[in-house]
Amino acid sequence: MPEICRFFGIVISMFYDDHDPPHFHATYGGKSAKISIKGPKLLRGKFSKRGLRLVLEWAAKNQNKLLADWELARHGKKPMKIQPLN
């Protein structure tokens, strides 16, 4: 599962050839979540309120890049790194 970003201890990654809807995975403090790119919104998992807020803010700012990475990963290609949240 390629890592595409890391910020404030949060790791963002995508699986190759994953299923719809377009999403990414976030891990932080031993917790993990599946986040929809469109929206963005929590699909499944548990995350701290602060961690989820940061992830959703980052995803909203990078929605087009995330969708491009989703297409790359769906076709077995390595997704591009995305700048972290500052």
Buried (B, 14 or more C-beta within 10 A) or exposed (E): EBEBBEBEEBBBBBEBEBEEEBBBBBBBEEEBBBBBBEBBEBBEBEBEEEBBEBBBEBBEBBBEBBEBBBEBBBEEEEBEBBEBBE
